[in-house]
Amino acid sequence: MISLVGLGLLCWLAFFNTGTLSLMDKTEALFREVGHQRCCANDWFTPYWNNELFFVLSVWGYWMVGFSVSESSSCSEWAARLPVALAASSVVCKLAWLLL
């Protein structure tokens, strides 16, 4: 039980506790903007970046960020980072399950 609490605390500190950090990496900002443009245009199949087609990265990340932005009704850093934080936490939990 203590290990599960510790694992949850570790995931919170590593992935969810962003504090006042803004989007630091260009990849974070890129995923956020492509997801935001998908949400605003209501076109979930064609990714756009700066009003140009953008088929560089995987579609899953764009969908998750776009869904998170649309559900939170704001384009905050929290909404942009939530799908990645959930995916990373699930990987940590699966790894802990396999090792225990």
C-alpha positions, -999 to 999 in steps of 0.1 A, spaced: 0 0 0 28 24 8 45 16 -25 13 26 -44 11 59 -25 47 65 -32 42 57 -69 13 80 -71 32 108 -54 61 102 -78 38 105 -108 22 136 -95 55 153 -89 70 142 -122 41 146 -146 13 166 -131 29 192 -109 38 218 -135 33 248 -112 39 280 -131 60 265 -159 50 276 -193 54 255 -224 92 254 -226 100 231 -255 91 239 -291 75 204 -294 51 211 -265 40 243 -281 37 227 -315 14 199 -302 -7 224 -283 -11 247 -313 -19 219 -337 -44 204 -313 -59 239 -307 -63 246 -344 -80 212 -348 -104 220 -320 -112 255 -334 -116 244 -370 -136 213 -358 -116 193 -383 -103 162 -364 -86 145 -395 -64 172 -410 -37 187 -389 -29 224 -395 0 245 -382 1 281 -391 -27 275 -416 -7 249 -435 -11 212 -436 12 195 -411 16 157 -414 49 153 -394 40 137 -361 16 110 -350 -21 118 -350 -28 104 -316 -11 132 -297 -29 158 -317 -63 142 -310 -56 139 -273 -44 175 -269 -73 188 -290 -98 168 -269 -82 181 -237 -83 217 -249 -119 214 -261 -131 198 -228 -113 223 -206 -125 253 -227 -92 270 -223 -58 268 -240 -38 265 -208 -6 247 -203 -24 223 -180 -48 212 -208 -19 207 -233 1 186 -208 -27 165 -194 -28 137 -221 10 132 -220 10 132 -181 -18 105 -181 0 84 -207 33 86 -188 16 77 -155 -1 47 -171 33 35 -184 48 39 -148 18 19 -134 21 -9 -159 58 -11 -153 53 -13 -115 26 -40 -121 50 -60 -142 78 -58 -117 57 -66 -86 
